[in-house]
Each structure stands twice: as structure tokens, then as C-alpha cells.
Amino acid sequence: MKKHVKSSAALVSLGIHVILVLVAVSFVAVTVIQREEQNFEAKPVQRPKMQLRKLQVPVNVKKRKMPKPKLRKQILVKPKKNVPVPEIKMPEITGVKGGIGSAAGEAVGGSALGFTAPEIEVFGIKGKGEKIFLCLDATGDMMWDEMGGLRAYTIIKEELVNIVRGLPPTALFNVAVYENEDTVLLFPKLMAVSAQNVEKFERWIMPLNSVQSNMDNNDYGIRTLGEGGYPNDESLLHGRFEKQELWYRPALLAMKQQADAVFLLTSYWGHQRIKLEDRSASWYESSAGRRWKECFEKAKEMLIEDNRRRREAGEPPRVLNTSNAWEMNRAYFPDIERPPEPEFYYHKPDEFARAMIETRKLHAAPTVGLTSGIRKKKQVDFTFNVVRFAKKDSYEEWYDGRTDDNFKKLTSLLRGDFEMIPGLDAIQSVLD
């Protein structure tokens, strides 16, 4: 009986514990379920964002046309025999003006290279250039009384010597003297401004058209140059040109020698023309033609008498071309009827400019560009300047007007300047 009671009690106790466990378990389960039903929201965290910077260098997304590769020319140096130091031609640097010359007395072939161009002033015209080329007119027109005569010409020569003396030894120079179709060069090519070369220039130029005692009517012209010089009769005809009159050959010689600053000292543009028909010989048989010839002979006699009186007074002679009827009659019989002109074609300034540019290109040394073809070289990389000595208080359209207009146009095409100086007083005032 007692065992039964103990077992029943044990069962009851076990049941109670089971119930308690179930209650506890159910309580915990409910509690867990309730907690799972709660929704938790995470707080937004503000994190710093990196802002994209704009590109400092704009990018061009357009497709560029790539330049075609250019073939480069090789520079060949031809060795010369019997020369202790070979001549080396340096490549030209595009965009750099000026150069390093040679202080020695030998020619450097006009191929100097450097970074400064000396300044030069010629009768009021200022310019820069490392390679200077001077052209001087030696015709009788430069020594007319109305322009100052032989006295004015002496001043012009002296000033040219002073100009060359003032050039730095790094510069190169040459001088051409011309008369009609004759040209004489001081040197065969550009030379350094050394003391020796300046002295050569002075000895060569000063006897030209100089004032001497007992001068004859024709004691002037290119034949009066001093010792030295190189006559040049090279053919440099270009385009429609048939003659190399007056300053045509000297100007093109300056281009051949690659001068970068050219100064022409003259009085007259010149005829510079092509004859399209012959002159009428019948006019000279008319009364006007016979008077023309008579006055020409009389003008010669008048010039001889004028110069006789001048010699007695210790003055330089009057310079006139005694073989030119036009010049003689214009001086002594300005109102006489002139022969009729046949038809001519007159060369224009742009024809001279084209001839000079093409001659320069033709004789230019091969160069190596340092800009990869991006920068083109200027077509006119030099200056052509003109100083014109004119008659004082005198103006003739066919002579003075055409001369001034043509030279102004030409110098504007070739990046140069034009200066007109009328008479001896004006020359002196420019130099003072």
C-alpha cells in the first residue's frame, strides 16, 4: 500500500514538474516571439562624399587631322681643297632671327646663326639685320645740281662708311655699286665686319665720283671706284624681264646672298620697261626734231662753258650725261618739245618683289626646321628699304611721281621703308 502511495506521489510530483516546465517553456517562447515582432530601423549615417573635380585642361574630343609626314632634306657639306678649316653650314632655326657672325676677315658664306640682330640706321630708315647689303647708285642722276651735286654725293659715301664702321663684328655685309647695266661688288659674298674689311670698303668707295682738280665733264661713274671690287654680269632675269637695268641686278644679288636687310640708295626708279614698238625716225626729220638735235649740240657747248667757270672759281663741275640728249636738253632747254614716246610695257613693283622672293628661294641653303612643320616660314623674311635722293624744289610726274609711287609700293610688299630726301640741305639735316 505504502509503495503504491509513494509511486502515486512521485507521479503527481513528476506531473507538477512537467506542468511547470511546460509553463516556463511556453512563457519563454512567447517572450521570444514578441521580441521578434519588433522592427528595428538603423539610423542613417552621413558619410562624406568625394566631389569630382573639373579637369583643369580642356580636352578636345574632336578628331584632328594629323599632318602628313614631311621628308627632311639632308645637309651635305662639300669639302674644299686647300682649306685648313672646312666650311660648315649650320641649319637654320625657324623663328629665330639674327645670328653669330665671324670676327675674322674671311667670308662665312652668309650662313651665320645666332640670336641677336644688330640695329642699323641709313639716312633716317631704321632696321635690324645680321646680314646687311647696301646698293649705291653711281649714275649722273645722283649728282645733279638740284640734288646737291658732287658735294652731296661725298656726304653720302662718308655716311655709308660710318654706317659700316658702326656695325658689330657679329654682322655680315656687302656693297654693290651700279651704273646703268653695270654692277661691281665689294666682295664676292657676304663678309664679316672686321677692321680689315671696313678699311677695304673705305679705300674702294671714297674715290667714286670724288671731287678732283681739273675734272673733265665725264670724270665720274663706276669706273672711278678705288682698287678692288668684283664686276658682276651674272644673268638673274626672272619672269618677263628682258634687261637688268640699274638696281635690278644688285637687288637680286642681295637675295642670292641671303641678305636680311637691304638698303638701296638711288635717285630714280628707272625705265624698267619692254619696248613694244620702235621709235618713229620720221619725227627727227621734222622741224621739231631738227630743233631737238640742234639744242642737244648747243647744250654740250653750254656745259663746257659752265664747267670752265666753275673750275676757275674752285667749284666742282656740273655732272650731266653728255651722250644723253634727253638729259642735256632737259637741263638747258626744259621747255623744248620732246620726241614722241613709242609704246612700252613698264614693269610693276610686284614683278620686282616676285623676282626677288623667287631668287632668294632658289639660292637658299637646305634647312632643318625645328617646329615639326607646325609653323610656316614667312614668304618675306627680309626687308628691302629705299632712300631716294630727289631734286630740291622740283617735281615732274613722269620722273618723280612714278619713282616715288613705285618705290613706296615695292618697299611695302617687302616689309621695308621708303624715305625721300630733297637736296643737300635735307641730307645734312637728316644726319645732324
Secondary structure, DSSP 4 states (H G I P E B T S, - for coil): -HHHHHHHHHHHHHHHHHHHHHHHHHHHHHHHHHHHH----PPPP----PPPPPPSS----SPP-PPPPPPPPPP-----TT-SS---PPPPPTT----B---SSSB-TT--B-S---EEEETTEEEE-SEEEEEEE-SGGGG-GGGTHHHHHHHHHHHHHHHHHTS-TT-EEEEEEEETTEEEESSSS-EE--HHHHHHHHHHHTTTT---TT--TT--SGGG--S--EEE------TT-----TTHHHHHHHHHTT-SEEEEEES-----EEE-S---GGGGGSHHHHHHHHHHHHHHHHHHHHHHHHHHTT-PPPP--TT-HHHHHHHH-TTSPPPPP--EEEPPHHHHHHHHHHHHHHTPPP---SSTTSSPPPS--SEEEEEEEE-TT---IIIIIHHHHHHHHHHHHTT--EEEEEHHHHHHHHH-
